[in-house]
Amino acid sequence: MADSERYSAPRCWTACTSYWRTRKGLLLFAEILFCLVILICFSASTSAYATLSVIEMILSALLFLVYMCDWHTTKLQFINWPWSDFFRALIAAVLYVITSIAVLVERGGSSKIVAGVLGLMAALLFGYDAYFTFSLRQQRHTAAPTDPTDGPV
């Protein structure tokens, strides 16, 4: 093993694990956990609504991996990651509200009720993630200059 590989491995591991401590890292990790718990609750009662949790858990885990390994700035620059993350979180929030209301109206067993309530909480979490991502995107925006460059007219 080359010396450069040996010394770069701990720095790479530190860079990857330091993402867990950021607000975005905690949000994505919480989304993954919420989706997993909701998936378990839906699997215990009915699997009709489990697809949403599976898809959102996979997408959140994918974004968590991309952001954690810093691939969004180094290897995968052809995708606009902040906008992709914003639309993912916004669509997930809307779909979780619709699904949770449908589950709670059906009045199934206790696991369905728990899944519906957790789905509403996940909708709030995904909504906060969309708001946080959009506000971060807006902070990076700079206004275009409005003054003429060739002097006063």
C-alpha positions in Angstrom: 0.0 0.0 0.0 1.4 3.3 -1.0 2.1 6.0 1.6 -0.3 8.4 -0.1 -3.1 5.9 0.2 -2.4 5.1 3.8 -2.4 8.8 4.8 -5.3 9.8 2.7 -7.6 7.1 4.1 -8.1 8.7 7.5 -8.7 12.1 6.0 -11.2 10.7 3.7 -13.0 8.9 6.5 -13.0 12.1 8.6 -14.4 14.1 5.8 -17.1 11.5 5.2 -18.1 11.2 8.8 -18.0 15.0 9.5 -21.1 15.3 7.3 -23.2 13.5 9.9 -22.7 16.5 12.2 -24.2 19.1 9.8 -27.8 20.1 9.8 -28.4 18.7 6.4 -26.7 15.4 7.3 -28.9 15.1 10.4 -32.0 15.9 8.4 -31.2 13.2 5.8 -30.4 10.6 8.4 -33.7 11.4 10.3 -35.6 11.1 7.0 -34.0 7.6 6.4 -34.9 6.5 9.9 -38.5 7.8 9.6 -39.0 6.1 6.3 -37.7 2.8 7.7 -40.0 3.0 10.7 -43.0 3.9 8.5 -42.1 1.0 6.2 -42.1 -1.4 9.1 -45.5 -0.1 10.3 -47.0 -0.4 6.9 -45.6 -3.8 6.4 -47.2 -5.0 9.6 -50.7 -3.8 8.6 -50.8 -3.5 4.8 -48.2 -3.2 2.1 -50.3 -0.9 -0.1 -48.7 2.3 1.0 -45.1 1.0 1.6 -43.8 2.0 -1.8 -43.6 5.7 -0.9 -41.5 4.9 2.1 -39.2 2.6 0.1 -38.6 5.1 -2.6 -38.1 8.1 -0.3 -35.7 6.0 1.9 -33.6 5.0 -1.2 -33.6 8.6 -2.5 -32.6 10.0 0.9 -29.9 7.4 1.3 -28.6 8.2 -2.2 -28.4 11.9 -1.4 -26.9 11.2 1.9 -24.1 9.2 0.2 -23.6 11.8 -2.5 -23.3 14.7 0.0 -21.3 12.7 2.5 -18.7 11.6 0.0 -18.7 15.1 -1.5 -19.5 13.7 -5.0 -21.8 16.6 -5.7 -18.8 19.0 -6.1 -16.2 16.6 -7.5 -17.6 13.8 -9.6 -21.3 14.4 -10.4 -21.4 18.1 -11.3 -23.7 17.6 -14.2 -26.7 17.4 -11.8 -27.9 20.4 -9.9 -28.0 18.8 -6.5 -29.6 21.5 -4.4 -32.6 21.8 -6.8 -32.9 18.0 -7.0 -32.9 17.8 -3.2 -35.4 20.6 -2.9 -37.9 19.0 -5.3 -37.4 15.5 -3.7 -38.2 16.9 -0.3 -41.1 19.0 -1.4 -42.7 16.1 -3.4 -42.1 13.7 -0.4 -43.8 16.2 2.0 -46.9 16.5 -0.2 -47.1 12.7 -0.9 -46.7 11.9 2.8 -49.5 14.3 3.8 -51.8 12.7 1.2 -50.9 9.1 2.1 -51.1 9.8 5.8 -54.5 11.4 5.6 -55.7 8.4 3.5 -54.4 5.9 6.0 -55.9 7.8 9.0 -59.3 8.0 7.3 -59.4 4.3 6.7 -59.2 3.5 10.4 -57.2 0.4 10.3 -55.3 -1.4 13.1 -52.9 0.3 15.5 -49.9 -0.1 13.2 -51.8 1.8 10.5 -52.6 4.6 12.9 -49.0 4.8 14.0 -47.8 4.8 10.4 -50.3 7.6 9.6 -49.1 9.7 12.5 -45.5 9.1 11.7 -46.2 9.9 8.1 -47.5 13.3 9.1 -44.4 13.8 11.2 -42.3 12.7 8.2 -44.2 15.2 6.1 -43.2 18.0 8.5 -39.6 16.8 8.4 -39.5 16.7 4.6 -41.2 20.1 4.5 -38.6 21.5 6.8 -35.9 19.9 4.7 -37.4 21.6 1.5 -37.6 24.9 3.3 -34.0 24.6 4.6 -32.7 23.6 1.2 -34.5 26.4 -0.6 -33.3 29.0 1.9 -29.7 27.8 1.4 -30.2 28.0 -2.3 -31.5 31.6 -2.0 -28.5 32.7 0.1 -26.1 31.7 -2.6 -27.9 33.8 -5.2 -26.4 37.1 -6.1 -28.3 39.8 -7.8 -27.2 40.9 -11.3 -25.8 44.4 -11.6 -28.3 46.9 -12.9 -26.0 49.9 -13.4 -24.9 50.5 -17.0 -21.2 49.5 -17.5 -20.5 52.3 -20.1 -21.3 55.2 -17.7 -24.3 57.4 -17.3 -26.5 58.0 -20.3 
